[in-house]
Amino acid sequence: MVKLSKEVIHVGLYGGKGLFGGKETALEASIVQCDKFDKCSFFKADQCACVRSMSSITCPFGIVRNEKGYTSKARKYYEFKSKWKEHEKYGKLKSPPCKLGLIDDVVIFPYAYVNVEKEDGKWVVNGPRFFDGGSSAIPLTEFTVELIRDIVCKRPQALMGGEISSYQAEVVPKFISHLKEVLPEKYEEFVAGFPGYEQKIDYVGRKAILTTLSPSAVEYKANRYSQFNEIWYWDGKILTFTSGHVGDFGVTKHYEVESVVIRPSEKSVVTISDNNQVNSNTIFVD
């Protein structure tokens, strides 16, 4: 049995009135506890596999306790809602993306199309996996370079025949990139043992915690209208507006922007626009 710390790491509230109508359900508090959070790569990015979501990642360590509340017609509804919304860990973490993880020397493997399973005492790569089967939890000592090679060489076949090309084109590059981030020593061991698999990883377009990036120009690009693009300079402590669009200020209507400076928090996330922004301390959230 997992020995839990007394500290709750996340609280979420679910249920209540639906955004699009329908029958109201009773509020439910989801309380996550774990004694491995300080040894978890997901937690470092303010994420947790135990946060309720549609994610296929499962965690062998965390425990979730659900406490059922009330509908808005009940007298204790607002008391229950306030109790958990005012909890210091309310909304603290988010569900992680489909990404390699490391929790206390256990590797979490959650990728699409394949299963990594133990058969006759040996970890093997099976597939294809067409339905959500959760993630594999593999001891770090058994996550060998040979197993990594089998993962990147796998060519899962579709039900109607033919290779699932998106595995090699999309999943494998993503896995190798995550391997270098989460398990850099294992990545170096792998590319040294199997020359030819080392690749220049392109981080542009990925999301990372700003305070872990190298000093650089940071860009925001609007989805449709380029006139709303922004460029800021990150010096390691503050962001200084350089060019582009800034929102209106209420103090007056006639002005020119000379300088805008903001200090991001440790939760501030930006999109990588240049590979030089990334360093060994960079924490990605995708």
N, C-alpha and C positions, 0 to 999 in steps of 0.2 A: 504493500500500500504506500502511496506517495505521502510523504510527511510534509504537510502544508505549513507555510509560514502563516502567521496570524494576519499578515497584511493582505488586504484585498487589492488587486491590481487594476480592476476595471469593473464598472457598473453600467449596465445599459437598461433602458426601459423600452418595452415593446407592447403592442396592442393599442387599445383605445379606439378613438374614432378614426375611420379610414379617410384618406385624403379625397377619395372619390365617392364617398358615401358608403352605403352598405351597412351591415349589422355591426354595431360596436362590440368590441371584445374587451374583456377585463385587462387592465394593465398587468404586466408581469415584469418583475425585476430580475435581470440576469447578472449574477455576481460571480466574477471569475477570481479564482485563487490559484497560486502556483508558487512553488519554492525554487523554481529554476529560472525565473525571469531575468535575474542578473547574469545568466549564462546563455541568453537567448538572442540570436541575431535578429529575430523579428521584433522583439521588445526594444532593441536599440533604435529601431525606426518607428517607435510608438505604435507597434502593431502586435496582434496576438491572434493565433489560430483559434482560440476559444471564443472570440467575439462572434456573436451570431451573424451569419451571412450565408450566401450561396457558395462560398469558397469550398474547394475540394480538399483543402489542407486540414489535416487532423493532427492533434497534439497528444502525445502519450503521457504528458506530465500534468497539464493544467486540469483543474476540476471546476465545473460550472454548477452553481446552485441557483435554481429558479424559485422565486418567491411570488406566488400569485397574489394579485391585488384585486381591484374593484373596477366596476364601470362608473361613469360619471354620475349615475343616479344614486350611488351609494354615499352615505355620509362620510365614510372613511377614505373616499377616493382621493381628495386633495391632500389629506394627511399622508397617505401612502406615496403619492406622486412627489410631494415636497421632500419627504424623508430621503428618497433615493436621488432626486435631482440635486439636492444639496450635499450629497456625499462627495468627499474630496476626490474620489476616483470616477465620478460620473463622466461618461464620454471620454475617458482618458485615452483609450486605445482604439485602433481600427483593425478591421480584418485585413490580413496581408494579401498581396497579389499572388499569383501562381509563381512561386519563386523558391529556389533552393534555400533551406534553412539549416541552422546548427543550434541544437539545444543540448547543452551539457554533454558534448561528445556523442550526440546522436544526430545523424544527418536526416533531414526531412526532404523527401523527393516527391514532388506533387505534379509532375508534368503530364500533358495530354498524350494520348495514343498508346502509351506503354505502361506496363507494371513492372516494378522491380520487386521480386519475390524470392523467398528462401525456399529452395528445393533440395532435399537430401543434404542439408548442411551447407549449401552454397547459394549465394545470391545470383540470380539470373534475371535477364531482361526479357519479359514476355510481352506479347501484344498481338494485335492492336487492342486498345482499351476504348470501347465506344461509349461506355456509360461511366458515370462518376463512381470511382471506386476508392476515393480518399487518397491519402498519400502514404508512402512507405517510410518507415522509421528504421534507419540502418546504422548500426554502431560505426563510429568513425574509423575504428581499427579494421572494419570489414569493408569500408568504402574504398576499395583498392583501385589502382590505376587500370587494372585489367577490367574491373567493373565499369569504370568511367569510359574506357575504350568501347566496351560492349554497348553502352548507352548511346554514344555518339555514332556508332556504326550501324545501329539498328535501323531497319527499313520496314516498318510495319505495313501490312497489306490491308486494303479496304475489303469490306464484306463482299462486294461484287467483283473483286479482283483488281489488280493494279496497286502500285505503291501509293501510300498516303504521302505525297510529295511535301506537304506543309511541315511534316516532322523534321526532315533534313533541312528544309529551307528556312524554317522559323523557330521551331522548338530547340533544335541542337545549338544554333548560335546563341540563343537566349540562355540555354543551360551552361554553355562554356563561359559566357560573360558572368553569369551568377557564380559559377565555380571560382572564377578569379577573384570576385569580390568577397565571397563568404569564406572560401577555403583557399587562400592564395598559395599556401605551401603545398597543398594537394594539387593545385593547378600546375605549379612549377614542376612537381614530381611527374605529373602526367605528360606534359609537353616534352620533358627531358627523356622520358622513357619511350615515348612514341613521337619521334620527330615528324613534323608535317602537320600536326594538329594545332600548332600555335597560330593564332590569327590576331590581326590588329583589330581590336574591339572598338566599335564606334558607339560612343555614349550619347551622341547628339539626339535630342528628342526625349531622353529619359528624365525622370524627375528625381531630385535629390534634395537633401536638407542643405539650405544655403550656407549655414555657418560651417559646414564641412568642406566647402569648395575653396580652391585657391583664389587669391585676388584676381579679378578679371571683370570684363564687361558682361553684364547679365541682361538678357533680352526677354521681352514679353512680346509675343506675336499674336494679334487678334485672329480669330478663326476666319473671318471674312473680310474685314475692312482694315487695310494696312495703315490708314490714317490714325488708328488707335494703338499702333505699335509703340513700345517704349524701350529705351536703352538706359541702363543704370550702371554705375561702377561699384563693385563690391571690393572694399579694401581690407576685408577680414574682420571688420567691426561694424561698419555702417554702409548703407547704400546711398549713393549720391546720384540724383537725376542728371542724365547727360543730354538726352534728346528724345524727341517723340511727343507723345500725348500725355498730358496730366489732367486730372479731373478739375472741375471748377472749384473755386474757393468762395465761401459765402461772404467774406468780409467786404468785398467790393467787386464790381463787374469790369473794371478797366485796369488791366495790369499786364506786365510781361514777367514770366517766370525767370528769376535770376538763379535761384538755388532751392532745391528740395532735398532734404536729408531725412532718412528714416533708419531706425535701428531694429533689425529683424530679431525675432525670438529664436530659440533653439528648435522651434517647430516650423519655422518658415521654409517653404518648399518652392523651388524654382525648376524650370526646365533647362536642361543642359543645352547650350548653344555652341560650345566649342570643347573639344576633347581635352584641351589644356586646362580646363576648369577642374578636372578630376585628378585627385591625388590618392594616396594610400589610406587616407582618413575619411574619404568621402563615403557618406551613408546614403544609399539609394532607397527610395520608398516604393519602387515598382520592380 
